[in-house]
Amino acid sequence: MGTADRAIRLMVAILIAILYFTGTITGTAALVLGFVAVIFAATSMVSFCPLYPLLGINTCKNK
């Protein structure tokens, strides 16, 4: 996973967290987006997305 990909995922996760804690998103949407945010943050931290190899995607410049 490339640096830009990691940064974008982390920013999206932070944005979702901000929306949740400010009460902008609630209910089922909050649960679904919260799950997405956790996945984005985790994959950003470990620099690996399990879907990328299955789909043949590589955002890292170095192989």
N, CA, C, O and CB atoms as a CASP TS submission, in Angstrom:
PFRMAT TS
TARGET T0000
AUTHOR 0000-0000-0000
METHOD Language model
MODEL 1
PARENT N/A
ATOM      1  N   MET     1       0.846  -1.162   0.000  1.00  0.00           N
ATOM      2  CA  MET     1       0.000   0.000   0.000  1.00  0.00           C
ATOM      3  C   MET     1       0.899   1.235   0.000  1.00  0.00           C
ATOM      4  O   MET     1       1.818   1.346   0.812  1.00  0.00           O
ATOM      5  CB  MET     1      -0.967  -0.008   1.218  1.00  0.00           C
ATOM      6  N   GLY     2       0.630   2.141  -0.900  1.00  0.00           N
ATOM      7  CA  GLY     2       1.435   3.345  -1.009  1.00  0.00           C
ATOM      8  C   GLY     2       1.146   4.367   0.079  1.00  0.00           C
ATOM      9  O   GLY     2       0.146   4.283   0.791  1.00  0.00           O
ATOM     10  N   THR     3       2.046   5.327   0.187  1.00  0.00           N
ATOM     11  CA  THR     3       1.943   6.365   1.217  1.00  0.00           C
ATOM     12  C   THR     3       0.675   7.200   1.045  1.00  0.00           C
ATOM     13  O   THR     3      -0.013   7.494   2.023  1.00  0.00           O
ATOM     14  CB  THR     3       3.176   7.275   1.177  1.00  0.00           C
ATOM     15  N   ALA     4       0.369   7.577  -0.179  1.00  0.00           N
ATOM     16  CA  ALA     4      -0.830   8.389  -0.427  1.00  0.00           C
ATOM     17  C   ALA     4      -2.090   7.598  -0.063  1.00  0.00           C
ATOM     18  O   ALA     4      -3.016   8.148   0.532  1.00  0.00           O
ATOM     19  CB  ALA     4      -0.888   8.842  -1.914  1.00  0.00           C
ATOM     20  N   ASP     5      -2.124   6.338  -0.411  1.00  0.00           N
ATOM     21  CA  ASP     5      -3.259   5.481  -0.085  1.00  0.00           C
ATOM     22  C   ASP     5      -3.445   5.380   1.430  1.00  0.00           C
ATOM     23  O   ASP     5      -4.567   5.478   1.927  1.00  0.00           O
ATOM     24  CB  ASP     5      -3.066   4.083  -0.693  1.00  0.00           C
ATOM     25  N   ARG     6      -2.360   5.186   2.153  1.00  0.00           N
ATOM     26  CA  ARG     6      -2.417   5.101   3.613  1.00  0.00           C
ATOM     27  C   ARG     6      -2.925   6.406   4.216  1.00  0.00           C
ATOM     28  O   ARG     6      -3.757   6.389   5.123  1.00  0.00           O
ATOM     29  CB  ARG     6      -1.035   4.759   4.184  1.00  0.00           C
ATOM     30  N   ALA     7      -2.431   7.529   3.718  1.00  0.00           N
ATOM     31  CA  ALA     7      -2.829   8.837   4.243  1.00  0.00           C
ATOM     32  C   ALA     7      -4.308   9.109   3.989  1.00  0.00           C
ATOM     33  O   ALA     7      -5.005   9.611   4.870  1.00  0.00           O
ATOM     34  CB  ALA     7      -1.979   9.944   3.614  1.00  0.00           C
ATOM     35  N   ILE     8      -4.788   8.783   2.800  1.00  0.00           N
ATOM     36  CA  ILE     8      -6.192   9.007   2.465  1.00  0.00           C
ATOM     37  C   ILE     8      -7.092   8.150   3.344  1.00  0.00           C
ATOM     38  O   ILE     8      -8.104   8.630   3.853  1.00  0.00           O
ATOM     39  CB  ILE     8      -6.450   8.703   0.980  1.00  0.00           C
ATOM     40  N   ARG     9      -6.729   6.887   3.524  1.00  0.00           N
ATOM     41  CA  ARG     9      -7.523   5.999   4.382  1.00  0.00           C
ATOM     42  C   ARG     9      -7.581   6.527   5.811  1.00  0.00           C
ATOM     43  O   ARG     9      -8.641   6.523   6.439  1.00  0.00           O
ATOM     44  CB  ARG     9      -6.938   4.576   4.371  1.00  0.00           C
ATOM     45  N   LEU    10      -6.444   6.980   6.319  1.00  0.00           N
ATOM     46  CA  LEU    10      -6.408   7.487   7.689  1.00  0.00           C
ATOM     47  C   LEU    10      -7.231   8.768   7.821  1.00  0.00           C
ATOM     48  O   LEU    10      -7.925   8.956   8.820  1.00  0.00           O
ATOM     49  CB  LEU    10      -4.958   7.743   8.126  1.00  0.00           C
ATOM     50  N   MET    11      -7.159   9.648   6.821  1.00  0.00           N
ATOM     51  CA  MET    11      -7.952  10.882   6.860  1.00  0.00           C
ATOM     52  C   MET    11      -9.448  10.591   6.815  1.00  0.00           C
ATOM     53  O   MET    11     -10.228  11.243   7.510  1.00  0.00           O
ATOM     54  CB  MET    11      -7.569  11.794   5.697  1.00  0.00           C
ATOM     55  N   VAL    12      -9.852   9.620   6.003  1.00  0.00           N
ATOM     56  CA  VAL    12     -11.267   9.239   5.932  1.00  0.00           C
ATOM     57  C   VAL    12     -11.728   8.673   7.273  1.00  0.00           C
ATOM     58  O   VAL    12     -12.824   8.987   7.737  1.00  0.00           O
ATOM     59  CB  VAL    12     -11.501   8.204   4.802  1.00  0.00           C
ATOM     60  N   ALA    13     -10.892   7.838   7.896  1.00  0.00           N
ATOM     61  CA  ALA    13     -11.232   7.270   9.204  1.00  0.00           C
ATOM     62  C   ALA    13     -11.382   8.367  10.256  1.00  0.00           C
ATOM     63  O   ALA    13     -12.299   8.324  11.075  1.00  0.00           O
ATOM     64  CB  ALA    13     -10.159   6.261   9.645  1.00  0.00           C
ATOM     65  N   ILE    14     -10.495   9.333  10.233  1.00  0.00           N
ATOM     66  CA  ILE    14     -10.567  10.451  11.181  1.00  0.00           C
ATOM     67  C   ILE    14     -11.821  11.290  10.919  1.00  0.00           C
ATOM     68  O   ILE    14     -12.492  11.706  11.863  1.00  0.00           O
ATOM     69  CB  ILE    14      -9.295  11.335  11.079  1.00  0.00           C
ATOM     70  N   LEU    15     -12.137  11.538   9.661  1.00  0.00           N
ATOM     71  CA  LEU    15     -13.339  12.296   9.313  1.00  0.00           C
ATOM     72  C   LEU    15     -14.596  11.591   9.813  1.00  0.00           C
ATOM     73  O   LEU    15     -15.490  12.230  10.368  1.00  0.00           O
ATOM     74  CB  LEU    15     -13.420  12.502   7.796  1.00  0.00           C
ATOM     75  N   ILE    16     -14.663  10.282   9.618  1.00  0.00           N
ATOM     76  CA  ILE    16     -15.820   9.523  10.092  1.00  0.00           C
ATOM     77  C   ILE    16     -15.912   9.608  11.615  1.00  0.00           C
ATOM     78  O   ILE    16     -17.005   9.768  12.158  1.00  0.00           O
ATOM     79  CB  ILE    16     -15.731   8.046   9.635  1.00  0.00           C
ATOM     80  N   ALA    17     -14.777   9.504  12.308  1.00  0.00           N
ATOM     81  CA  ALA    17     -14.773   9.611  13.771  1.00  0.00           C
ATOM     82  C   ALA    17     -15.273  10.977  14.225  1.00  0.00           C
ATOM     83  O   ALA    17     -16.044  11.069  15.179  1.00  0.00           O
ATOM     84  CB  ALA    17     -13.364   9.361  14.323  1.00  0.00           C
ATOM     85  N   ILE    18     -14.843  12.029  13.553  1.00  0.00           N
ATOM     86  CA  ILE    18     -15.289  13.381  13.895  1.00  0.00           C
ATOM     87  C   ILE    18     -16.798  13.511  13.687  1.00  0.00           C
ATOM     88  O   ILE    18     -17.501  14.066  14.532  1.00  0.00           O
ATOM     89  CB  ILE    18     -14.535  14.434  13.046  1.00  0.00           C
ATOM     90  N   LEU    19     -17.290  12.997  12.560  1.00  0.00           N
ATOM     91  CA  LEU    19     -18.728  13.062  12.285  1.00  0.00           C
ATOM     92  C   LEU    19     -19.527  12.287  13.335  1.00  0.00           C
ATOM     93  O   LEU    19     -20.612  12.710  13.733  1.00  0.00           O
ATOM     94  CB  LEU    19     -19.029  12.511  10.881  1.00  0.00           C
ATOM     95  N   TYR    20     -18.990  11.159  13.776  1.00  0.00           N
ATOM     96  CA  TYR    20     -19.677  10.367  14.794  1.00  0.00           C
ATOM     97  C   TYR    20     -19.698  11.088  16.138  1.00  0.00           C
ATOM     98  O   TYR    20     -20.749  11.196  16.771  1.00  0.00           O
ATOM     99  CB  TYR    20     -19.008   9.001  14.945  1.00  0.00           C
ATOM    100  N   PHE    21     -18.551  11.578  16.571  1.00  0.00           N
ATOM    101  CA  PHE    21     -18.470  12.196  17.895  1.00  0.00           C
ATOM    102  C   PHE    21     -19.164  13.560  17.973  1.00  0.00           C
ATOM    103  O   PHE    21     -19.485  14.024  19.067  1.00  0.00           O
ATOM    104  CB  PHE    21     -17.026  12.349  18.290  1.00  0.00           C
ATOM    105  N   THR    22     -19.395  14.197  16.840  1.00  0.00           N
ATOM    106  CA  THR    22     -20.143  15.449  16.852  1.00  0.00           C
ATOM    107  C   THR    22     -21.640  15.210  16.689  1.00  0.00           C
ATOM    108  O   THR    22     -22.428  16.154  16.738  1.00  0.00           O
ATOM    109  CB  THR    22     -19.642  16.370  15.751  1.00  0.00           C
ATOM    110  N   GLY    23     -22.035  13.957  16.498  1.00  0.00           N
ATOM    111  CA  GLY    23     -23.444  13.620  16.374  1.00  0.00           C
ATOM    112  C   GLY    23     -24.019  13.841  14.994  1.00  0.00           C
ATOM    113  O   GLY    23     -25.237  13.803  14.822  1.00  0.00           O
ATOM    114  N   THR    24     -23.173  14.070  14.007  1.00  0.00           N
ATOM    115  CA  THR    24     -23.647  14.293  12.650  1.00  0.00           C
ATOM    116  C   THR    24     -24.198  13.006  12.042  1.00  0.00           C
ATOM    117  O   THR    24     -25.186  13.040  11.308  1.00  0.00           O
ATOM    118  CB  THR    24     -22.521  14.847  11.780  1.00  0.00           C
ATOM    119  N   ILE    25     -23.571  11.884  12.339  1.00  0.00           N
ATOM    120  CA  ILE    25     -24.079  10.593  11.878  1.00  0.00           C
ATOM    121  C   ILE    25     -24.507   9.780  13.098  1.00  0.00           C
ATOM    122  O   ILE    25     -23.818   9.754  14.118  1.00  0.00           O
ATOM    123  CB  ILE    25     -23.000   9.824  11.037  1.00  0.00           C
ATOM    124  N   THR    26     -25.644   9.125  12.976  1.00  0.00           N
ATOM    125  CA  THR    26     -26.175   8.330  14.081  1.00  0.00           C
ATOM    126  C   THR    26     -26.818   7.059  13.534  1.00  0.00           C
ATOM    127  O   THR    26     -26.957   6.891  12.322  1.00  0.00           O
ATOM    128  CB  THR    26     -27.202   9.149  14.910  1.00  0.00           C
ATOM    129  N   GLY    27     -27.197   6.190  14.423  1.00  0.00           N
ATOM    130  CA  GLY    27     -27.944   4.991  14.052  1.00  0.00           C
ATOM    131  C   GLY    27     -27.137   4.004  13.236  1.00  0.00           C
ATOM    132  O   GLY    27     -25.943   3.805  13.464  1.00  0.00           O
ATOM    133  N   THR    28     -27.813   3.392  12.281  1.00  0.00           N
ATOM    134  CA  THR    28     -27.195   2.367  11.445  1.00  0.00           C
ATOM    135  C   THR    28     -26.051   2.940  10.618  1.00  0.00           C
ATOM    136  O   THR    28     -25.024   2.283  10.443  1.00  0.00           O
ATOM    137  CB  THR    28     -28.236   1.736  10.528  1.00  0.00           C
ATOM    138  N   ALA    29     -26.215   4.133  10.118  1.00  0.00           N
ATOM    139  CA  ALA    29     -25.150   4.768   9.333  1.00  0.00           C
ATOM    140  C   ALA    29     -23.891   4.922  10.177  1.00  0.00           C
ATOM    141  O   ALA    29     -22.782   4.715   9.684  1.00  0.00           O
ATOM    142  CB  ALA    29     -25.609   6.145   8.800  1.00  0.00           C
ATOM    143  N   ALA    30     -24.053   5.280  11.429  1.00  0.00           N
ATOM    144  CA  ALA    30     -22.905   5.439  12.322  1.00  0.00           C
ATOM    145  C   ALA    30     -22.207   4.111  12.547  1.00  0.00           C
ATOM    146  O   ALA    30     -20.978   4.055  12.582  1.00  0.00           O
ATOM    147  CB  ALA    30     -23.343   6.036  13.660  1.00  0.00           C
ATOM    148  N   LEU    31     -22.979   3.039  12.700  1.00  0.00           N
ATOM    149  CA  LEU    31     -22.377   1.724  12.896  1.00  0.00           C
ATOM    150  C   LEU    31     -21.614   1.251  11.658  1.00  0.00           C
ATOM    151  O   LEU    31     -20.490   0.761  11.762  1.00  0.00           O
ATOM    152  CB  LEU    31     -23.449   0.712  13.259  1.00  0.00           C
ATOM    153  N   VAL    32     -22.227   1.401  10.506  1.00  0.00           N
ATOM    154  CA  VAL    32     -21.587   0.968   9.260  1.00  0.00           C
ATOM    155  C   VAL    32     -20.333   1.795   8.978  1.00  0.00           C
ATOM    156  O   VAL    32     -19.273   1.247   8.676  1.00  0.00           O
ATOM    157  CB  VAL    32     -22.573   1.080   8.079  1.00  0.00           C
ATOM    158  N   LEU    33     -20.466   3.113   9.081  1.00  0.00           N
ATOM    159  CA  LEU    33     -19.307   3.973   8.827  1.00  0.00           C
ATOM    160  C   LEU    33     -18.227   3.789   9.889  1.00  0.00           C
ATOM    161  O   LEU    33     -17.039   3.901   9.589  1.00  0.00           O
ATOM    162  CB  LEU    33     -19.737   5.437   8.773  1.00  0.00           C
ATOM    163  N   GLY    34     -18.630   3.509  11.125  1.00  0.00           N
ATOM    164  CA  GLY    34     -17.657   3.230  12.176  1.00  0.00           C
ATOM    165  C   GLY    34     -16.855   1.983  11.869  1.00  0.00           C
ATOM    166  O   GLY    34     -15.642   1.951  12.075  1.00  0.00           O
ATOM    167  N   PHE    35     -17.528   0.957  11.378  1.00  0.00           N
ATOM    168  CA  PHE    35     -16.846  -0.279  10.974  1.00  0.00           C
ATOM    169  C   PHE    35     -15.873   0.003   9.826  1.00  0.00           C
ATOM    170  O   PHE    35     -14.743  -0.484   9.835  1.00  0.00           O
ATOM    171  CB  PHE    35     -17.877  -1.361  10.554  1.00  0.00           C
ATOM    172  N   VAL    36     -16.306   0.776   8.856  1.00  0.00           N
ATOM    173  CA  VAL    36     -15.434   1.155   7.731  1.00  0.00           C
ATOM    174  C   VAL    36     -14.224   1.942   8.230  1.00  0.00           C
ATOM    175  O   VAL    36     -13.104   1.725   7.768  1.00  0.00           O
ATOM    176  CB  VAL    36     -16.218   1.990   6.690  1.00  0.00           C
ATOM    177  N   ALA    37     -14.452   2.849   9.169  1.00  0.00           N
ATOM    178  CA  ALA    37     -13.358   3.655   9.716  1.00  0.00           C
ATOM    179  C   ALA    37     -12.335   2.780  10.428  1.00  0.00           C
ATOM    180  O   ALA    37     -11.131   2.991  10.284  1.00  0.00           O
ATOM    181  CB  ALA    37     -13.903   4.713  10.678  1.00  0.00           C
ATOM    182  N   VAL    38     -12.803   1.802  11.191  1.00  0.00           N
ATOM    183  CA  VAL    38     -11.878   0.896  11.886  1.00  0.00           C
ATOM    184  C   VAL    38     -11.059   0.089  10.882  1.00  0.00           C
ATOM    185  O   VAL    38      -9.850  -0.073  11.052  1.00  0.00           O
ATOM    186  CB  VAL    38     -12.652  -0.056  12.826  1.00  0.00           C
ATOM    187  N   ILE    39     -11.706  -0.410   9.850  1.00  0.00           N
ATOM    188  CA  ILE    39     -10.997  -1.168   8.813  1.00  0.00           C
ATOM    189  C   ILE    39      -9.980  -0.277   8.109  1.00  0.00           C
ATOM    190  O   ILE    39      -8.837  -0.685   7.902  1.00  0.00           O
ATOM    191  CB  ILE    39     -11.994  -1.756   7.786  1.00  0.00           C
ATOM    192  N   PHE    40     -10.386   0.937   7.740  1.00  0.00           N
ATOM    193  CA  PHE    40      -9.464   1.865   7.078  1.00  0.00           C
ATOM    194  C   PHE    40      -8.270   2.190   7.957  1.00  0.00           C
ATOM    195  O   PHE    40      -7.136   2.204   7.479  1.00  0.00           O
ATOM    196  CB  PHE    40     -10.186   3.149   6.697  1.00  0.00           C
ATOM    197  N   ALA    41      -8.507   2.451   9.230  1.00  0.00           N
ATOM    198  CA  ALA    41      -7.411   2.779  10.145  1.00  0.00           C
ATOM    199  C   ALA    41      -6.471   1.585  10.313  1.00  0.00           C
ATOM    200  O   ALA    41      -5.250   1.741  10.295  1.00  0.00           O
ATOM    201  CB  ALA    41      -7.966   3.217  11.517  1.00  0.00           C
ATOM    202  N   ALA    42      -7.046   0.401  10.474  1.00  0.00           N
ATOM    203  CA  ALA    42      -6.215  -0.793  10.669  1.00  0.00           C
ATOM    204  C   ALA    42      -5.373  -1.103   9.436  1.00  0.00           C
ATOM    205  O   ALA    42      -4.180  -1.383   9.555  1.00  0.00           O
ATOM    206  CB  ALA    42      -7.092  -1.997  11.010  1.00  0.00           C
ATOM    207  N   THR    43      -5.982  -1.055   8.257  1.00  0.00           N
ATOM    208  CA  THR    43      -5.220  -1.348   7.043  1.00  0.00           C
ATOM    209  C   THR    43      -4.180  -0.268   6.773  1.00  0.00           C
ATOM    210  O   THR    43      -3.125  -0.551   6.204  1.00  0.00           O
ATOM    211  CB  THR    43      -6.159  -1.482   5.842  1.00  0.00           C
ATOM    212  N   SER    44      -4.464   0.944   7.169  1.00  0.00           N
ATOM    213  CA  SER    44      -3.489   2.022   7.020  1.00  0.00           C
ATOM    214  C   SER    44      -2.288   1.802   7.941  1.00  0.00           C
ATOM    215  O   SER    44      -1.145   2.037   7.551  1.00  0.00           O
ATOM    216  CB  SER    44      -4.144   3.382   7.315  1.00  0.00           C
ATOM    217  N   MET    45      -2.556   1.355   9.151  1.00  0.00           N
ATOM    218  CA  MET    45      -1.468   1.139  10.122  1.00  0.00           C
ATOM    219  C   MET    45      -0.550  -0.021   9.729  1.00  0.00           C
ATOM    220  O   MET    45       0.662   0.057   9.927  1.00  0.00           O
ATOM    221  CB  MET    45      -2.052   0.875  11.505  1.00  0.00           C
ATOM    222  N   VAL    46      -1.114  -1.087   9.178  1.00  0.00           N
ATOM    223  CA  VAL    46      -0.300  -2.259   8.815  1.00  0.00           C
ATOM    224  C   VAL    46       0.165  -2.220   7.361  1.00  0.00           C
ATOM    225  O   VAL    46       0.899  -3.108   6.927  1.00  0.00           O
ATOM    226  CB  VAL    46      -1.090  -3.537   9.059  1.00  0.00           C
ATOM    227  N   SER    47      -0.243  -1.223   6.618  1.00  0.00           N
ATOM    228  CA  SER    47       0.150  -1.039   5.206  1.00  0.00           C
ATOM    229  C   SER    47      -0.220  -2.224   4.324  1.00  0.00           C
ATOM    230  O   SER    47       0.526  -2.584   3.413  1.00  0.00           O
ATOM    231  CB  SER    47       1.641  -0.799   5.113  1.00  0.00           C
ATOM    232  N   PHE    48      -1.365  -2.823   4.594  1.00  0.00           N
ATOM    233  CA  PHE    48      -1.800  -3.959   3.794  1.00  0.00           C
ATOM    234  C   PHE    48      -3.320  -3.991   3.741  1.00  0.00           C
ATOM    235  O   PHE    48      -3.990  -3.899   4.769  1.00  0.00           O
ATOM    236  CB  PHE    48      -1.245  -5.282   4.365  1.00  0.00           C
ATOM    237  N   CYS    49      -3.849  -4.121   2.549  1.00  0.00           N
ATOM    238  CA  CYS    49      -5.281  -4.277   2.355  1.00  0.00           C
ATOM    239  C   CYS    49      -5.519  -5.664   1.756  1.00  0.00           C
ATOM    240  O   CYS    49      -5.022  -5.952   0.667  1.00  0.00           O
ATOM    241  CB  CYS    49      -5.863  -3.143   1.432  1.00  0.00           C
ATOM    242  N   PRO    50      -6.262  -6.522   2.440  1.00  0.00           N
ATOM    243  CA  PRO    50      -6.471  -7.883   1.947  1.00  0.00           C
ATOM    244  C   PRO    50      -7.188  -7.957   0.594  1.00  0.00           C
ATOM    245  O   PRO    50      -7.058  -8.956  -0.114  1.00  0.00           O
ATOM    246  CB  PRO    50      -7.254  -8.656   2.959  1.00  0.00           C
ATOM    247  N   LEU    51      -7.924  -6.940   0.237  1.00  0.00           N
ATOM    248  CA  LEU    51      -8.615  -6.961  -1.052  1.00  0.00           C
ATOM    249  C   LEU    51      -7.697  -6.645  -2.232  1.00  0.00           C
ATOM    250  O   LEU    51      -7.958  -7.089  -3.351  1.00  0.00           O
ATOM    251  CB  LEU    51      -9.756  -5.981  -1.030  1.00  0.00           C
ATOM    252  N   TYR    52      -6.641  -5.893  -2.000  1.00  0.00           N
ATOM    253  CA  TYR    52      -5.768  -5.486  -3.099  1.00  0.00           C
ATOM    254  C   TYR    52      -5.148  -6.660  -3.852  1.00  0.00           C
ATOM    255  O   TYR    52      -5.202  -6.660  -5.082  1.00  0.00           O
ATOM    256  CB  TYR    52      -4.678  -4.606  -2.573  1.00  0.00           C
ATOM    257  N   PRO    53      -4.563  -7.654  -3.196  1.00  0.00           N
ATOM    258  CA  PRO    53      -4.011  -8.781  -3.947  1.00  0.00           C
ATOM    259  C   PRO    53      -5.093  -9.550  -4.725  1.00  0.00           C
ATOM    260  O   PRO    53      -4.840 -10.024  -5.833  1.00  0.00           O
ATOM    261  CB  PRO    53      -3.287  -9.730  -2.996  1.00  0.00           C
ATOM    262  N   LEU    54      -6.274  -9.668  -4.154  1.00  0.00           N
ATOM    263  CA  LEU    54      -7.357 -10.377  -4.835  1.00  0.00           C
ATOM    264  C   LEU    54      -7.799  -9.654  -6.107  1.00  0.00           C
ATOM    265  O   LEU    54      -8.175 -10.274  -7.101  1.00  0.00           O
ATOM    266  CB  LEU    54      -8.546 -10.544  -3.894  1.00  0.00           C
ATOM    267  N   LEU    55      -7.740  -8.315  -6.043  1.00  0.00           N
ATOM    268  CA  LEU    55      -8.158  -7.505  -7.183  1.00  0.00           C
ATOM    269  C   LEU    55      -7.008  -7.123  -8.101  1.00  0.00           C
ATOM    270  O   LEU    55      -7.226  -6.513  -9.148  1.00  0.00           O
ATOM    271  CB  LEU    55      -8.838  -6.263  -6.697  1.00  0.00           C
ATOM    272  N   GLY    56      -5.780  -7.476  -7.717  1.00  0.00           N
ATOM    273  CA  GLY    56      -4.610  -7.151  -8.526  1.00  0.00           C
ATOM    274  C   GLY    56      -4.209  -5.686  -8.450  1.00  0.00           C
ATOM    275  O   GLY    56      -3.612  -5.160  -9.389  1.00  0.00           O
ATOM    276  N   ILE    57      -4.526  -5.024  -7.353  1.00  0.00           N
ATOM    277  CA  ILE    57      -4.221  -3.607  -7.187  1.00  0.00           C
ATOM    278  C   ILE    57      -2.938  -3.463  -6.387  1.00  0.00           C
ATOM    279  O   ILE    57      -2.731  -4.172  -5.403  1.00  0.00           O
ATOM    280  CB  ILE    57      -5.388  -2.861  -6.492  1.00  0.00           C
ATOM    281  N   ASN    58      -2.076  -2.543  -6.811  1.00  0.00           N
ATOM    282  CA  ASN    58      -0.848  -2.240  -6.085  1.00  0.00           C
ATOM    283  C   ASN    58      -0.625  -0.742  -6.134  1.00  0.00           C
ATOM    284  O   ASN    58      -0.373  -0.191  -7.206  1.00  0.00           O
ATOM    285  CB  ASN    58       0.372  -3.008  -6.679  1.00  0.00           C
ATOM    286  N   THR    59      -0.715  -0.063  -4.979  1.00  0.00           N
ATOM    287  CA  THR    59      -0.524   1.376  -4.939  1.00  0.00           C
ATOM    288  C   THR    59       0.859   1.758  -4.435  1.00  0.00           C
ATOM    289  O   THR    59       1.174   2.939  -4.287  1.00  0.00           O
ATOM    290  CB  THR    59      -1.578   2.011  -4.071  1.00  0.00           C
ATOM    291  N   CYS    60       1.682   0.745  -4.173  1.00  0.00           N
ATOM    292  CA  CYS    60       3.045   0.992  -3.706  1.00  0.00           C
ATOM    293  C   CYS    60       3.975   1.106  -4.903  1.00  0.00           C
ATOM    294  O   CYS    60       3.927   0.280  -5.814  1.00  0.00           O
ATOM    295  CB  CYS    60       3.519  -0.133  -2.750  1.00  0.00           C
ATOM    296  N   LYS    61       4.820   2.130  -4.901  1.00  0.00           N
ATOM    297  CA  LYS    61       5.730   2.324  -6.023  1.00  0.00           C
ATOM    298  C   LYS    61       6.829   1.263  -6.073  1.00  0.00           C
ATOM    299  O   LYS    61       7.243   0.856  -7.159  1.00  0.00           O
ATOM    300  CB  LYS    61       6.352   3.700  -5.947  1.00  0.00           C
ATOM    301  N   ASN    62       7.305   0.811  -4.910  1.00  0.00           N
ATOM    302  CA  ASN    62       8.358  -0.208  -4.851  1.00  0.00           C
ATOM    303  C   ASN    62       7.722  -1.587  -4.715  1.00  0.00           C
ATOM    304  O   ASN    62       6.807  -1.792  -3.917  1.00  0.00           O
ATOM    305  CB  ASN    62       9.333   0.065  -3.666  1.00  0.00           C
ATOM    306  N   LYS    63       8.229  -2.530  -5.515  1.00  0.00           N
ATOM    307  CA  LYS    63       7.699  -3.906  -5.418  1.00  0.00           C
ATOM    308  C   LYS    63       8.622  -4.767  -4.629  1.00  0.00           C
ATOM    309  O   LYS    63       8.349  -5.952  -4.438  1.00  0.00           O
ATOM    310  CB  LYS    63       7.482  -4.518  -6.794  1.00  0.00           C
TER
END
